[in-house]
Amino acid sequence: MESEYQYDPLSQGPNTILIVDDDEMNRAILENIFSSFYAVEEAENGREGLEKLTANQEKICAVLLDVVMPEMDGLQVLHVLEQQGLLGKIPVFLITAEASDTTMREAYELGVMDVISKPVVPYVVRRRVNSVVELFQARRRLGNVVERQQSELLRQAQQIIQLNMGMIESLSTAIEFRSGESGEHVRRIHDITRFLLEHTELGHGLTEEEITHISLAAIMHDVGKIAIPDTILNKPGRLTAEEFEIMKTHTVQGALLLERIPQMREVAAYHYARDIARHHHERWDGRGYPDGLKGDEISLGAQIVSLADVYDALVSRRVYKAAIPRQEALEMIRTGQCGTFNPALLRCFFRVEEELWRMYSKKEEA
């Protein structure tokens, strides 16, 4: 008995059935069959039905569509719905007395859920429509659950990333404090690296994610200084040859330190960080350290951090020196007094240096 069917779509989401039929009697019959379960909207032709469906997508849970109608027939409506991608979201039932093989085949190929012949049998059409609507509602609920779970996982992943970044910045900043710096050095190296990758051709071919990872890795370039004795790290005067050899080991020590932290290997920036820590003192002409790499043997990240490190060291006050005037520092970089750099890197750097300098100007204003 039909009255025993207790499914209540009104509590499950979209709750309106749209009946599209040019025959008033047919609409009345279908309205009588479904009005106990759904809110009902009616349209006299395909064009009106399409307009109502487009305007009320979030409310409509099923469409009962006649084939032969004026202005726009049922198959024409199906073609539009298929182009708009709505047939996968809202079930459409073709209800027609013209259920030829050709019509049925075309309707099913377009994505109609079912073809129901007129005259309709109330308990049959009700069960067929309700079953499909229930399936769509369940799929929508499942999709919402999955979306919420994905959002929660994404939120947790972002928290972990932020935690990792915080730990990385804290470690790097602590090392800067140990060497008598304010900790702003690592932040400026990050910002300069990111700016050069985002605003010059140096970053062409890199994804936003890759730029983020390289910039984060730049923060850890001097992490190996934790292994350098205070007497050398904080020496106010010039280092002796022996002391300088010990200082140079911070590159190798930094790479080894990152290798020995298991959690670091899970951080996406790890491989960039290890490379930059070891190679940010290599030089384009092969006269750097620790491996004597030259040219493009040096990674892009290490090259950029190398130049950023030199630039920041020159224009910033350190425990062992005063800040060098900006134009003098630029001339030293241009003439190779601070080592040889990739000519393409230098061109990019000098083109945007005025914008980089603003971060120092803002600091002075503050």
MIKEGU-362597 format. One record per residue (C-alpha): residue in one letter; x, y, z; residue number from 1. Coordinates in steps of 0.05 Angstrom, whole numbers. Layout:
BEGIN
+------+--------+--------+--------+------+
! resn !      u !      v !      w ! resi !
+------+--------+--------+--------+------+
!    A !      X !      Y !      Z !  NUM !
...
+------+--------+--------+--------+------+
//
This chain:
BEGIN
+------+--------+--------+--------+------+
! resn !      u !      v !      w ! resi !
+------+--------+--------+--------+------+
!    M !      0 !      0 !      0 !    1 !
!    E !     27 !     68 !    -20 !    2 !
!    S !     10 !     99 !     48 !    3 !
!    E !     61 !     53 !     81 !    4 !
!    Y !    119 !     86 !     45 !    5 !
!    Q !    149 !    131 !     98 !    6 !
!    Y !    209 !    162 !     63 !    7 !
!    D !    208 !    237 !     77 !    8 !
!    P !    253 !    276 !     29 !    9 !
!    L !    233 !    342 !     61 !   10 !
!    S !    282 !    327 !    118 !   11 !
!    Q !    339 !    307 !     73 !   12 !
!    G !    356 !    369 !     32 !   13 !
!    P !    326 !    397 !    -33 !   14 !
!    N !    252 !    383 !    -29 !   15 !
!    T !    219 !    408 !    -92 !   16 !
!    I !    197 !    368 !   -153 !   17 !
!    L !    192 !    406 !   -218 !   18 !
!    I !    138 !    380 !   -265 !   19 !
!    V !    147 !    404 !   -337 !   20 !
!    D !     88 !    385 !   -382 !   21 !
!    D !     43 !    425 !   -429 !   22 !
!    D !    -18 !    384 !   -409 !   23 !
!    E !    -53 !    412 !   -348 !   24 !
!    M !    -86 !    345 !   -331 !   25 !
!    N !    -19 !    308 !   -333 !   26 !
!    R !     11 !    360 !   -286 !   27 !
!    A !    -48 !    353 !   -239 !   28 !
!    I !    -41 !    277 !   -237 !   29 !
!    L !     34 !    280 !   -222 !   30 !
!    E !     23 !    336 !   -171 !   31 !
!    N !    -28 !    292 !   -135 !   32 !
!    I !     21 !    233 !   -134 !   33 !
!    F !     79 !    272 !   -104 !   34 !
!    S !     49 !    330 !    -64 !   35 !
!    S !     49 !    288 !      0 !   36 !
!    F !    124 !    280 !     -4 !   37 !
!    Y !    150 !    342 !    -38 !   38 !
!    A !    137 !    415 !    -53 !   39 !
!    V !    116 !    418 !   -126 !   40 !
!    E !    133 !    469 !   -180 !   41 !
!    E !    101 !    467 !   -249 !   42 !
!    A !    119 !    492 !   -318 !   43 !
!    E !     78 !    491 !   -382 !   44 !
!    N !    135 !    482 !   -431 !   45 !
!    G !    209 !    466 !   -435 !   46 !
!    R !    233 !    538 !   -436 !   47 !
!    E !    193 !    556 !   -374 !   48 !
!    G !    217 !    492 !   -340 !   49 !
!    L !    289 !    507 !   -356 !   50 !
!    E !    282 !    578 !   -328 !   51 !
!    K !    252 !    552 !   -263 !   52 !
!    L !    305 !    498 !   -256 !   53 !
!    T !    361 !    547 !   -268 !   54 !
!    A !    333 !    596 !   -217 !   55 !
!    N !    320 !    544 !   -164 !   56 !
!    Q !    375 !    492 !   -170 !   57 !
!    E !    386 !    487 !    -95 !   58 !
!    K !    312 !    472 !    -81 !   59 !
!    I !    297 !    422 !   -136 !   60 !
!    C !    309 !    348 !   -121 !   61 !
!    A !    279 !    319 !   -185 !   62 !
!    V !    250 !    339 !   -252 !   63 !
!    L !    192 !    303 !   -286 !   64 !
!    L !    198 !    322 !   -359 !   65 !
!    D !    150 !    311 !   -417 !   66 !
!    V !    178 !    301 !   -487 !   67 !
!    V !    129 !    334 !   -535 !   68 !
!    M !    119 !    407 !   -515 !   69 !
!    P !    115 !    475 !   -550 !   70 !
!    E !    173 !    525 !   -551 !   71 !
!    M !    224 !    475 !   -526 !   72 !
!    D !    213 !    399 !   -522 !   73 !
!    G !    239 !    352 !   -469 !   74 !
!    L !    300 !    328 !   -509 !   75 !
!    Q !    321 !    400 !   -522 !   76 !
!    V !    317 !    413 !   -448 !   77 !
!    L !    359 !    352 !   -434 !   78 !
!    H !    413 !    377 !   -483 !   79 !
!    V !    417 !    443 !   -445 !   80 !
!    L !    420 !    409 !   -377 !   81 !
!    E !    474 !    362 !   -402 !   82 !
!    Q !    515 !    421 !   -426 !   83 !
!    Q !    507 !    456 !   -359 !   84 !
!    G !    528 !    394 !   -321 !   85 !
!    L !    463 !    391 !   -282 !   86 !
!    L !    443 !    320 !   -300 !   87 !
!    G !    495 !    293 !   -251 !   88 !
!    K !    467 !    337 !   -195 !   89 !
!    I !    391 !    333 !   -205 !   90 !
!    P !    356 !    269 !   -228 !   91 !
!    V !    312 !    279 !   -289 !   92 !
!    F !    256 !    231 !   -308 !   93 !
!    L !    226 !    231 !   -377 !   94 !
!    I !    151 !    219 !   -372 !   95 !
!    T !    122 !    210 !   -441 !   96 !
!    A !     73 !    174 !   -486 !   97 !
!    E !    125 !    178 !   -542 !   98 !
!    A !    175 !    128 !   -513 !   99 !
!    S !    204 !    104 !   -579 !  100 !
!    D !    271 !     68 !   -581 !  101 !
!    T !    303 !    129 !   -612 !  102 !
!    T !    276 !    176 !   -558 !  103 !
!    M !    295 !    129 !   -501 !  104 !
!    R !    365 !    118 !   -529 !  105 !
!    E !    379 !    192 !   -537 !  106 !
!    A !    350 !    208 !   -468 !  107 !
!    Y !    393 !    156 !   -433 !  108 !
!    E !    455 !    177 !   -471 !  109 !
!    L !    444 !    248 !   -448 !  110 !
!    G !    439 !    225 !   -375 !  111 !
!    V !    365 !    219 !   -359 !  112 !
!    M !    354 !    174 !   -298 !  113 !
!    D !    292 !    138 !   -323 !  114 !
!    V !    240 !    139 !   -378 !  115 !
!    I !    169 !    128 !   -352 !  116 !
!    S !    112 !    115 !   -401 !  117 !
!    K !     44 !    149 !   -398 !  118 !
!    P !     -7 !    136 !   -372 !  119 !
!    V !     32 !    132 !   -306 !  120 !
!    V !     17 !     81 !   -252 !  121 !
!    P !     20 !    121 !   -187 !  122 !
!    Y !     53 !     71 !   -141 !  123 !
!    V !    104 !     52 !   -194 !  124 !
!    V !    125 !    123 !   -213 !  125 !
!    R !    125 !    144 !   -140 !  126 !
!    R !    171 !     87 !   -120 !  127 !
!    R !    218 !     97 !   -179 !  128 !
!    V !    224 !    172 !   -168 !  129 !
!    N !    230 !    168 !    -92 !  130 !
!    S !    284 !    114 !    -96 !  131 !
!    V !    327 !    155 !   -142 !  132 !
!    V !    317 !    220 !   -102 !  133 !
!    E !    336 !    182 !    -38 !  134 !
!    L !    399 !    157 !    -73 !  135 !
!    F !    418 !    228 !    -95 !  136 !
!    Q !    404 !    255 !    -26 !  137 !
!    A !    448 !    201 !      6 !  138 !
!    R !    503 !    215 !    -43 !  139 !
!    R !    498 !    289 !    -29 !  140 !
!    R !    502 !    276 !     46 !  141 !
!    L !    562 !    231 !     37 !  142 !
!    G !    595 !    283 !     -7 !  143 !
!    N !    584 !    336 !     47 !  144 !
!    V !    614 !    290 !    100 !  145 !
!    V !    674 !    276 !     56 !  146 !
!    E !    682 !    350 !     42 !  147 !
!    R !    680 !    366 !    116 !  148 !
!    Q !    731 !    312 !    130 !  149 !
!    Q !    776 !    338 !     75 !  150 !
!    S !    769 !    409 !    103 !  151 !
!    E !    787 !    384 !    172 !  152 !
!    L !    847 !    346 !    145 !  153 !
!    L !    869 !    407 !    107 !  154 !
!    R !    861 !    450 !    169 !  155 !
!    Q !    903 !    400 !    209 !  156 !
!    A !    955 !    397 !    154 !  157 !
!    Q !    959 !    473 !    154 !  158 !
!    Q !    968 !    474 !    229 !  159 !
!    I !   1025 !    424 !    223 !  160 !
!    I !   1057 !    466 !    168 !  161 !
!    Q !   1051 !    528 !    211 !  162 !
!    L !   1080 !    490 !    270 !  163 !
!    N !   1138 !    466 !    228 !  164 !
!    M !   1151 !    536 !    202 !  165 !
!    G !   1148 !    563 !    272 !  166 !
!    M !   1199 !    512 !    297 !  167 !
!    I !   1244 !    525 !    237 !  168 !
!    E !   1241 !    601 !    247 !  169 !
!    S !   1252 !    593 !    322 !  170 !
!    L !   1314 !    550 !    312 !  171 !
!    S !   1343 !    596 !    259 !  172 !
!    T !   1327 !    658 !    300 !  173 !
!    A !   1358 !    628 !    362 !  174 !
!    I !   1423 !    617 !    323 !  175 !
!    E !   1421 !    689 !    300 !  176 !
!    F !   1413 !    713 !    372 !  177 !
!    R !   1472 !    669 !    392 !  178 !
!    S !   1515 !    705 !    341 !  179 !
!    G !   1493 !    773 !    367 !  180 !
!    E !   1441 !    786 !    314 !  181 !
!    S !   1368 !    807 !    324 !  182 !
!    G !   1339 !    749 !    286 !  183 !
!    E !   1313 !    795 !    231 !  184 !
!    H !   1368 !    771 !    185 !  185 !
!    V !   1334 !    704 !    171 !  186 !
!    R !   1268 !    737 !    158 !  187 !
!    R !   1300 !    785 !    108 !  188 !
!    I !   1335 !    727 !     72 !  189 !
!    H !   1267 !    693 !     67 !  190 !
!    D !   1235 !    757 !     40 !  191 !
!    I !   1290 !    773 !    -10 !  192 !
!    T !   1290 !    701 !    -36 !  193 !
!    R !   1215 !    700 !    -45 !  194 !
!    F !   1214 !    769 !    -78 !  195 !
!    L !   1267 !    750 !   -129 !  196 !
!    L !   1230 !    685 !   -146 !  197 !
!    E !   1162 !    719 !   -151 !  198 !
!    H !   1180 !    784 !   -186 !  199 !
!    T !   1236 !    764 !   -234 !  200 !
!    E !   1246 !    712 !   -287 !  201 !
!    L !   1286 !    671 !   -236 !  202 !
!    G !   1221 !    640 !   -213 !  203 !
!    H !   1195 !    623 !   -283 !  204 !
!    G !   1175 !    549 !   -286 !  205 !
!    L !   1168 !    543 !   -210 !  206 !
!    T !   1101 !    532 !   -177 !  207 !
!    E !   1077 !    575 !   -120 !  208 !
!    E !   1088 !    515 !    -74 !  209 !
!    E !   1160 !    508 !    -97 !  210 !
!    I !   1174 !    582 !    -86 !  211 !
!    T !   1145 !    576 !    -16 !  212 !
!    H !   1189 !    516 !      0 !  213 !
!    I !   1253 !    549 !    -26 !  214 !
!    S !   1238 !    612 !     13 !  215 !
!    L !   1225 !    573 !     76 !  216 !
!    A !   1289 !    534 !     65 !  217 !
!    A !   1327 !    600 !     59 !  218 !
!    I !   1313 !    613 !    133 !  219 !
!    M !   1356 !    553 !    152 !  220 !
!    H !   1417 !    573 !    111 !  221 !
!    D !   1461 !    586 !    172 !  222 !
!    V !   1433 !    532 !    218 !  223 !
!    G !   1503 !    500 !    220 !  224 !
!    K !   1530 !    559 !    260 !  225 !
!    I !   1503 !    524 !    321 !  226 !
!    A !   1565 !    481 !    317 !  227 !
!    I !   1614 !    540 !    315 !  228 !
!    P !   1647 !    560 !    381 !  229 !
!    D !   1625 !    627 !    410 !  230 !
!    T !   1696 !    653 !    410 !  231 !
!    I !   1697 !    649 !    334 !  232 !
!    L !   1623 !    663 !    321 !  233 !
!    N !   1623 !    727 !    362 !  234 !
!    K !   1695 !    750 !    350 !  235 !
!    P !   1692 !    825 !    338 !  236 !
!    G !   1755 !    828 !    296 !  237 !
!    R !   1780 !    793 !    234 !  238 !
!    L !   1784 !    717 !    237 !  239 !
!    T !   1851 !    682 !    231 !  240 !
!    A !   1861 !    633 !    175 !  241 !
!    E !   1850 !    575 !    224 !  242 !
!    E !   1787 !    607 !    253 !  243 !
!    F !   1760 !    620 !    184 !  244 !
!    E !   1769 !    547 !    165 !  245 !
!    I !   1728 !    529 !    226 !  246 !
!    M !   1675 !    581 !    209 !  247 !
!    K !   1670 !    552 !    139 !  248 !
!    T !   1648 !    485 !    168 !  249 !
!    H !   1580 !    514 !    186 !  250 !
!    T !   1558 !    496 !    116 !  251 !
!    V !   1573 !    422 !    123 !  252 !
!    Q !   1550 !    422 !    196 !  253 !
!    G !   1483 !    453 !    175 !  254 !
!    A !   1469 !    400 !    123 !  255 !
!    L !   1488 !    345 !    173 !  256 !
!    L !   1444 !    375 !    227 !  257 !
!    L !   1384 !    376 !    181 !  258 !
!    E !   1398 !    304 !    159 !  259 !
!    R !   1398 !    281 !    232 !  260 !
!    I !   1330 !    310 !    250 !  261 !
!    P !   1280 !    256 !    229 !  262 !
!    Q !   1221 !    305 !    231 !  263 !
!    M !   1256 !    351 !    182 !  264 !
!    R !   1254 !    297 !    128 !  265 !
!    E !   1178 !    302 !    130 !  266 !
!    V !   1179 !    376 !    116 !  267 !
!    A !   1170 !    391 !     42 !  268 !
!    A !   1225 !    444 !     44 !  269 !
!    Y !   1277 !    394 !     71 !  270 !
!    H !   1315 !    378 !      7 !  271 !
!    Y !   1319 !    452 !    -10 !  272 !
!    A !   1341 !    469 !     61 !  273 !
!    R !   1396 !    416 !     63 !  274 !
!    D !   1423 !    440 !     -5 !  275 !
!    I !   1421 !    514 !     14 !  276 !
!    A !   1453 !    502 !     82 !  277 !
!    R !   1511 !    466 !     49 !  278 !
!    H !   1520 !    507 !    -14 !  279 !
!    H !   1501 !    580 !      0 !  280 !
!    H !   1576 !    598 !      2 !  281 !
!    E !   1592 !    567 !    -66 !  282 !
!    R !   1610 !    617 !   -120 !  283 !
!    W !   1595 !    621 !   -195 !  284 !
!    D !   1670 !    616 !   -212 !  285 !
!    G !   1681 !    554 !   -169 !  286 !
!    R !   1720 !    591 !   -115 !  287 !
!    G !   1669 !    581 !    -60 !  288 !
!    Y !   1662 !    527 !     -7 !  289 !
!    P !   1654 !    472 !     16 !  290 !
!    D !   1650 !    433 !    -50 !  291 !
!    G !   1679 !    482 !   -100 !  292 !
!    L !   1617 !    479 !   -144 !  293 !
!    K !   1614 !    527 !   -203 !  294 !
!    G !   1562 !    554 !   -251 !  295 !
!    D !   1497 !    517 !   -254 !  296 !
!    E !   1525 !    462 !   -211 !  297 !
!    I !   1499 !    507 !   -156 !  298 !
!    S !   1424 !    503 !   -147 !  299 !
!    L !   1381 !    565 !   -160 !  300 !
!    G !   1360 !    568 !    -88 !  301 !
!    A !   1431 !    567 !    -62 !  302 !
!    Q !   1452 !    620 !   -113 !  303 !
!    I !   1396 !    667 !    -92 !  304 !
!    V !   1407 !    657 !    -17 !  305 !
!    S !   1482 !    668 !    -28 !  306 !
!    L !   1470 !    737 !    -59 !  307 !
!    A !   1415 !    755 !     -9 !  308 !
!    D !   1462 !    736 !     48 !  309 !
!    V !   1518 !    780 !     21 !  310 !
!    Y !   1472 !    839 !      8 !  311 !
!    D !   1441 !    836 !     77 !  312 !
!    A !   1508 !    827 !    111 !  313 !
!    L !   1536 !    889 !     76 !  314 !
!    V !   1479 !    937 !     89 !  315 !
!    S !   1465 !    913 !    160 !  316 !
!    R !   1503 !    928 !    224 !  317 !
!    R !   1538 !    868 !    253 !  318 !
!    V !   1576 !    857 !    318 !  319 !
!    Y !   1641 !    860 !    279 !  320 !
!    K !   1625 !    919 !    233 !  321 !
!    A !   1580 !    979 !    219 !  322 !
!    A !   1529 !    979 !    163 !  323 !
!    I !   1560 !    996 !     95 !  324 !
!    P !   1524 !   1051 !     56 !  325 !
!    R !   1476 !   1023 !      5 !  326 !
!    Q !   1510 !   1049 !    -58 !  327 !
!    E !   1578 !   1026 !    -34 !  328 !
!    A !   1550 !    957 !    -19 !  329 !
!    L !   1519 !    953 !    -89 !  330 !
!    E !   1585 !    973 !   -121 !  331 !
!    M !   1621 !    919 !    -81 !  332 !
!    I !   1572 !    867 !   -107 !  333 !
!    R !   1575 !    894 !   -178 !  334 !
!    T !   1651 !    893 !   -181 !  335 !
!    G !   1658 !    823 !   -151 !  336 !
!    Q !   1690 !    845 !    -85 !  337 !
!    C !   1644 !    797 !    -49 !  338 !
!    G !   1653 !    739 !    -97 !  339 !
!    T !   1629 !    721 !   -166 !  340 !
!    F !   1554 !    712 !   -178 !  341 !
!    N !   1513 !    687 !   -237 !  342 !
!    P !   1507 !    746 !   -285 !  343 !
!    A !   1433 !    731 !   -298 !  344 !
!    L !   1421 !    731 !   -222 !  345 !
!    L !   1456 !    798 !   -215 !  346 !
!    R !   1415 !    829 !   -271 !  347 !
!    C !   1351 !    808 !   -237 !  348 !
!    F !   1377 !    832 !   -169 !  349 !
!    F !   1397 !    901 !   -193 !  350 !
!    R !   1332 !    910 !   -230 !  351 !
!    V !   1290 !    901 !   -167 !  352 !
!    E !   1341 !    923 !   -113 !  353 !
!    E !   1306 !    989 !   -101 !  354 !
!    E !   1243 !    951 !    -81 !  355 !
!    L !   1285 !    904 !    -37 !  356 !
!    W !   1316 !    964 !     -3 !  357 !
!    R !   1248 !    988 !     20 !  358 !
!    M !   1246 !    934 !     74 !  359 !
!    Y !   1308 !    965 !    105 !  360 !
!    S !   1279 !   1035 !     97 !  361 !
!    K !   1215 !   1014 !    132 !  362 !
!    K !   1256 !    985 !    189 !  363 !
!    E !   1292 !   1052 !    199 !  364 !
!    E !   1226 !   1089 !    197 !  365 !
!    A !   1197 !   1042 !    250 !  366 !
+------+--------+--------+--------+------+
//
